[in-house]
Amino acid sequence: MPSFFDRRTNPAPVPPSVERRAPAPGPPGAEPATFAAGCFWGVEAAFRVLDGVLRTAVGFTGGHAERPGYRQVCTGRTGHAEAVEVWFDPERVTYDELLDAFWRVHNPTTRNRQGFDLGSQYRSAIFTHSDEQQARAEASRAVEQERRRRSVVTEIVPAPEFHPAEEYHQRYLEKQGRAACSPSLV
């Protein structure tokens, strides 16, 4: 079995070509967006508070395992990222506003890492559901790069199939009575 350091320096291969797939049906009139920005619990919590976000789900996408689960993805061998699928009402919140929230919730300059979480499953990625989302995400990344000294490493790719994580991961922080993943110092 690979060591912790092997997983960090040699992440699982990602399939060379990804076909954009339609997500499972969402609320009427809603549009999907999918983001990966480290541990999905905190990312989900950040999107859930936005007015116009109708539904979120945490799960896995962007890899090669057919039905990944949390333990399997944590091995670093599936190519999947921990991600959040967001269903939003475009009359109340724009895709650009979701992109702004995405950039605020994580460090897009660290490859395969967010804080103490290491591995390809914690990479920064935007999985797009349309050509318009692709163009908006690329323009947003260019603006974000201008704000940073270090290179933004966020990948922007067509959204492949999204695999919801096990039920205990859904709304995890809410269930635990916590607002964020990070421990607070009192």
N, C-alpha and C positions, 0 to 999 in steps of 0.2 A: 504494500500500500504506500502511495507517495506520502512523503512527510509534509508537514505544514508549509515549509519553505518551497518545496517542489510545486505545490498548488499555487503559491503566490507568484513564483517566477515563470512557471510554465502552465498558464491556464489552459483549460480544455479548448480544443479547436471549435470554432464556430463555422457552421456550414457556409461554403463560399457564395452561394446565391440563395436569397430568401424571397419567397413569393408572398406578396401582401395577401393576407387572409381576412375575410369578413369576420368580425367578432360575433359572439352570441348576441341575440337581440337585446337591446337595451330599452329604457323607458321611451314611450312615444315622443318623437320630436327631438330626442337627445342625440348627441354625437359622441363617438368614443375618442379617447386619447390614452396613450400608454407611455409611461415614464419609468425609468430605472435610475435610482439615485442613492444606492446604498441599501441599508436595512429597510425593508418595505414597511415596517410598522410606523416609523416616523414620517415617511413620505406619504403614506395613506392619511395619517392624521392631519398633515399640512393641507392636503387637498380637500378633505372632508369639511373643513371650516369655510371654504369659499362659497359665497352665495352663487347659486347657479350650478353647483356640482350636485347632481341628483343621486349618484351611486358610485361607490368605489369597491374594488376587490383587489386583494393582494394575491400575487401568484408568480409564475415563472414564464419567461418567453425568451426567444432568441437562441435557443440551443438545439440539440439534436435528440435528446431523450423523449420518447413518445408520451409517457405519462409521469412526469417528474413529481417527486414529493420533496418536502423540505430536507430530509436527511440525505437524499440522493444529491440534491443540488449543492448542499454544503460540502460535498466531497470535492467540488471544483472540477468534476469530470463530465458534466452534462452540457456545458456551454451555455446554460440558461442563466439569465440575470433575474434577481429578485426585482419584481416590477409591480406597478400599480396601474390597473385599468380604471380609468375615470370616465364616467358618463356625465356629460354636461349639457345644459340648455344654452345654446349659442345666443339666445335673446337676453340672457342674464349674465353670462360670463363668456368672454371670447377665448379662442385658442391662444391668442397672444398673451392674455392674462394668465392662462395656465402655464405657458412657457416662462413668464416672469416668476411665478411661484416655484417652478422647477429649478430655476437658476438660484433662487434664494435658499432653497432647502438643503443644498449640498455643495461640495467643493468639486467643480467639474474639471479641475486640473490634476487630479490624482487618478492615475490609471489603476483600475481594479482594487480600489481602496476608498473607504469612507471612514474616517476616524480610526478606531481600533479594528474595524472589520476589513479583512484582507481576502482577496480572491476575485476571480472573474465574475462571480455572481453579484458582486457589489459595484460593478462598473457603472459609469454614467452613460445613459443611452436614451434616445427618444425614438420610439417605434411609431411610425406614421401610418395613418389609415387612408390617406389620399395624397395625390400630387400636391394639392394646395397645402396640406399640413407639412409635407416634405419641404416645400419652398419656404414656408413661414418659419419652420424649425431651423433651416440653414441660415436664413437671414437673422434670426434671433441669436444663433450661435456666433455669427460674425460680430454682432453688437456686443455680446458678452465677452468675446475675445478682446475687443478694444478696451474693456474695463480691467483687464487682467494683465499682469506681467508674465505669468507662466502660461504655457499653451493649454487651451481647452481641449480635452481629449474625448469629449462626448461624441459617441457615434450616433448617427442619424440614419436609420434604415427602415424599410417597409416593415410593418407589423406582421410578424408570423403568428401562428396560433398562440393564444394566451391560455395558460393552464392555471386555474385557480388553486391557491394553496389550501391546505387542510383547514377545516372550519375554525379550529382554535386560533389560527393566525388572523382571521378576519376581524377587523376592529379591535385588535389585540390590546392596544394601549387604552382604549376606552374601557374594555372589560377589566383591565388591571387598575383603573382609576388613575392613570398617568397621562400627562399631556405630551411627553416627549420620551425618546429612547435614552437620552443622556441622563446620568444620575445628577441630581442637584446637590450642591454643597450648602449645608445649613450651618 
